[in-house]
Amino acid sequence: MPKFDMRHGPGNNCRKSVHQSLGGGAVADLLLWRKPKNSGLVLLGSTSMWFLFERAGYSLLSLFSNALLLLVVIMFFWAKSATLLNRPLPPLPNLEVSDALVEKIADSAVVRINSVLMVARDITFNGDVKLFLKVASVLLQISFIGSIFNFFTLVYIGVLLSLSVPVLYEKYQDQADEKLSVAQKFISVYLKKVDEILSKIPVPQNKEKKSQ
């Protein structure tokens, strides 16, 4: 959901549109149903996948194998018939991963992994109690949500929210900003109280080694 500024009241012209906040590109068009056909196909495809995996008991490996088998059979008979009838062979794209794409993914992964390792280092070696409690709280919430929904259901819920929340927010932006402002104030007060409680917890200091 795009961020809102409490300094800008409803109807302020300085406020960014939802489409601009989402990047103003193809993804924004998809999430805001600017092209209903594409958004509908994404919704239909995700619903079909969720039904296959969760209701029909289909596995990801079976679906992938059967889809690949069907593709191979179609391409095989297409190529054979094209040879016999002097027709052009089926067009196959050049399927390869570029070095630049691999390097970009690797660089992004390294940054995220290092961030996680820094958090782990602060908890383990620096004894950061506040950070430990925050991380433990987040992990417990993720574990609780994971015990209620499995992975594919969570992904499907994420798709549904992505295709519904932005367009509803764009339609009722002024009313939503008012409610979000109230929620933001409540969360700020709550986090301030939590920080006050955590600040009262004694943090062990690392003793410096005496030089011999």
N, C-alpha and C positions, 0 to 999 in steps of 0.2 A: 504494500500500500504506500502510495507516495506520502512524503512528509508534509506536514502542514506547519504554518508559522502562526503562532498565537497573536503576533502583532498585526497580522492582516485579517481584518474582520471579514464577514461574509460579503461577497459581492465586490471585493477589492480587485481592481484590475491588475495589480502587481503580482497577484498569485499565479503560479504556474498552472497550466491545464494538466489534467491527469495524463493526457496523451504525451505531453512534453516530459512529464516526470518519469514516464515509463520508457523514455528514450526516443519516442517519436518515430520509430522504425517499424519493421515488419512484426516484431514481437508485440509492440504496443497495439498495432492494428488487430493482431490475433486476440489479445486479451480483452480489448474493448469492442470486439465484434464489428470492427470496421468492414471486414470482409466475412460476412456470415457463413459463406460456404466453407472457407478454411477453418473457422472456429468450430463450425458444426462437425466437420470431418475429424478434428482433434477430439471433440467430445464423444463422437460416435466410436472412434478408434479406441480411446481409453476405456470407454464403457464396455466395448466388446472384449478387450484384453482382460479387464477386471472380471467379467462374467466367465471367460474361459478358465482363468486361473483360480478364481475363488468359488464359483458355483458349479462349474462343469468338472472341476478336479483335474484340469489339464496342467501339465508341468511346463516350465519354460524350456527345458531341454527337448521335450517331445515336440513342442510347437516349433522350435527352431529347426529340429531335424526334419520334420515333415514339410515345413516351408522350403527348406533347402532342397529336399528331395523333389518336391513339385517343380521348383525352378530348374533343377538339373534335367528332369524329364522333358519339360517344355523346350528348353534350349537344345537338347539332344535331337528331338524329333523335328524341331524347326530347322536345325542345321542339315539334317538328313534330307528333309523335303526340299530345302533350298538347293542342295546339290543335285537332286534328281530333276527338279523343275527349272534348273538354271536361274534360280532366284538369288538375290543378295543374302548373304549370311546375316544372322541376327546381330544388331549393333550392341557391342559390349563396351561399357566405359572402361577407361584405364584406371583400374582399382589399385591404387597404391597410396601409402601414407608418406607425405613429404617430411624431410628432415626438419623443416621450419616448424611444422605442426607438432612434431615430437618434442622439439626443444621448448616450444611455448608451453606445452602441457607439463613437461618436466620442471620448468622454472616455476610455474604456478604451484605445482605439487611441493617443491622444495620449500617455498615460502610458507605454505600452510603447515608442513611437517615441522619446520623450525619454530613456528609460533607455538605449536603444541608442545614441543620439547622444552621451550623456554618456560611455559606454564608449569610443566612437570618439574623443571629444575627449581623454580621459585618455591614450589610446594615442598620438594624433597630436601633441598640443601639450605634454603633460606628460611624454612619454617613459616611460610606465610599462611597464617591461620585463616585470615579473611578470604584469601584466594582459594584455599582448600575447601572452606564451607560453601563458597559460591559454585565451585566446580562440582562438589558432591551434590549440591542441590539440583544443578542442571542435569547431572547424570541420573539422579533418582527420578526426576520428572520424565526424562527420556525413557527410562526403564518402565515407568508406570504406563506411559502412553503405548510403549511397545507390547506390554502385556495385554492391552485392550485390543489393539489393531495389529495385524501383521504387516509386512513390508508393502505388499501390493495394494492393500487397502489404504495404507497411508499415502502412497503415491497417487492413488485414484482420488482420494480426498483432496490432496494438494492440487491436482488438475482441476477438480470441480471448483475449489476456492479461487484458483487463478482465473478461471473463466467466468466467475460470478461476482467476486468482491470488487475488482476494479471497475466494472461497468456499472455496478450498483452505486459505488462511491462517486463515480462521475455524474450519475443522475441525481444523487441526493448529497452533493458535496457540502453544501452550506450546513445542512442539518447534521451531517456526520462530523464536520469539524467542531461544531459546538459540543457534541457528545465526547469526542476525542479530547477536547481541551479539558473537560471535567475529569476524564479518566487519567489524563496526563498529570493533572494536579494531585489526584489521589495517589498515583503510583510514585510521584516525587516525594510526597509526604511519607509514604510507606518505606521507600528506599532510604530516606533520611533517618527514619527510626531504626532501620536495620543497621545502618552504618554506625549509629550511636551505640547500639548494643555490641556490635563487633569491635568498636574502638575500646570498649571496657575490658575486652579479653586480653590478658597479658600475653605479649609476644616474646618468646624466648630469644635472647640475644646470643649470637655466636661469640664464644669466648676466643679472644685472640691468643694464639700460641706464644708462650713466653720464649723470648730468644735466649738461647743457652750461651 
